Amino acid sequence: MLRGRHFALHYSPNSAGTPRLGLVVAKKLAKRAVQRNLVKRLGRDVFRHAQASLPSYDLVLRLSAKLDDVTKRGMREEMIDLLGRLNAKVNATHRKPVQGDSSVSVP
């Protein structure tokens, strides 16, 4: 799980071959339906733009803090940052050793 200021991104590899997104916006954190729908709409839009560069993972973007002082731009930037951090983490984990790489020991 990756955490931001207002969101948490849960992820798990899938066998579907494409990334998939789920969104969780609790009434406890976003009282008005308009606010919950805005968060979900922004999440889907950010995912749609980043989908081509994402690994085949099941993603759940969850609102984890109240949205009292955040703007639409702030929410969008945080979502983009979380997806970028996921990409970096997955690429670092699945990095193939390059010949001459000193970090890989050869028996």
C-alpha positions as CSV (number, residue, x, y, z in Angstrom):
1,M,0.0,0.0,0.0
2,L,1.2,3.5,-0.8
3,R,-0.1,6.4,1.2
4,G,-0.5,10.1,0.3
5,R,-1.9,12.9,2.4
6,H,-5.6,12.2,1.5
7,F,-5.4,8.9,-0.4
8,A,-4.1,5.3,-0.1
9,L,-3.4,3.1,-3.1
10,H,-3.7,-0.6,-2.5
11,Y,-2.3,-2.8,-5.3
12,S,-2.0,-6.5,-6.2
13,P,-0.8,-8.2,-9.4
14,N,-3.5,-9.6,-11.7
15,S,-3.6,-12.0,-14.6
16,A,-5.9,-9.9,-16.7
17,G,-3.1,-8.4,-18.6
18,T,-4.3,-4.8,-18.0
19,P,-4.5,-2.6,-15.0
20,R,-7.9,-2.3,-13.3
21,L,-9.1,0.4,-10.9
22,G,-11.5,0.4,-7.9
23,L,-12.4,3.5,-6.0
24,V,-13.5,3.7,-2.3
25,V,-14.9,7.0,-1.0
26,A,-16.6,6.7,2.4
27,K,-19.4,8.9,3.5
28,K,-17.6,9.4,6.7
29,L,-14.8,11.3,4.9
30,A,-16.8,13.0,2.1
31,K,-20.3,13.7,3.4
32,R,-21.9,15.1,0.2
33,A,-22.6,13.0,-2.8
34,V,-21.2,15.7,-5.0
35,Q,-17.9,15.5,-3.3
36,R,-17.8,11.7,-3.4
37,N,-18.6,11.8,-7.1
38,L,-15.9,14.4,-7.8
39,V,-13.3,12.2,-6.2
40,K,-14.3,9.2,-8.2
41,R,-14.5,11.2,-11.4
42,L,-11.0,12.6,-10.9
43,G,-9.7,9.1,-10.0
44,R,-11.1,7.5,-13.1
45,D,-9.7,10.4,-15.3
46,V,-6.2,10.2,-13.8
47,F,-6.2,6.4,-14.2
48,R,-7.4,6.6,-17.8
49,H,-4.5,8.9,-18.7
50,A,-1.9,6.8,-16.9
51,Q,-3.3,3.4,-17.8
52,A,-0.9,2.8,-20.7
53,S,2.1,3.1,-18.5
54,L,0.8,1.1,-15.5
55,P,1.7,-2.5,-14.8
56,S,-1.0,-5.2,-14.8
57,Y,-2.2,-4.7,-11.3
58,D,-5.5,-4.4,-9.5
59,L,-5.6,-1.0,-7.9
60,V,-7.9,0.4,-5.2
61,L,-7.7,4.1,-4.6
62,R,-9.2,4.8,-1.2
63,L,-9.9,8.2,0.3
64,S,-8.2,8.1,3.7
65,A,-8.6,11.6,5.1
66,K,-11.3,14.4,5.0
67,L,-11.1,16.7,2.0
68,D,-11.5,19.9,4.0
69,D,-8.7,22.0,2.5
70,V,-7.8,20.3,-0.8
71,T,-8.5,21.6,-4.3
72,K,-9.3,19.6,-7.4
73,R,-5.7,20.2,-8.6
74,G,-4.3,19.0,-5.3
75,M,-6.3,15.8,-5.4
76,R,-5.3,15.2,-9.0
77,E,-1.6,15.8,-8.3
78,E,-1.7,13.4,-5.3
79,M,-3.4,10.7,-7.4
80,I,-0.8,11.2,-10.2
81,D,2.0,11.0,-7.6
82,L,0.7,7.7,-6.1
83,L,0.5,6.1,-9.5
84,G,4.0,7.3,-10.3
85,R,5.3,5.9,-7.1
86,L,3.6,2.6,-7.9
87,N,5.3,2.5,-11.3
88,A,8.7,3.3,-9.7
89,K,8.2,0.6,-7.1
90,V,7.1,-2.1,-9.5
91,N,9.9,-1.2,-12.0
92,A,12.5,-1.3,-9.2
93,T,11.2,-4.7,-8.0
94,H,11.1,-6.3,-11.5
95,R,14.3,-4.7,-12.8
96,K,16.3,-7.0,-14.9
97,P,20.0,-7.2,-14.1
98,V,22.2,-5.5,-16.7
99,Q,25.5,-7.1,-17.7
100,G,28.2,-5.4,-15.7
101,D,25.8,-4.3,-12.9
102,S,27.8,-4.4,-9.7
103,S,24.7,-4.8,-7.5
104,V,24.2,-8.4,-8.8
105,S,26.6,-11.1,-7.5
106,V,27.6,-13.9,-9.9
107,P,28.5,-17.2,-8.3
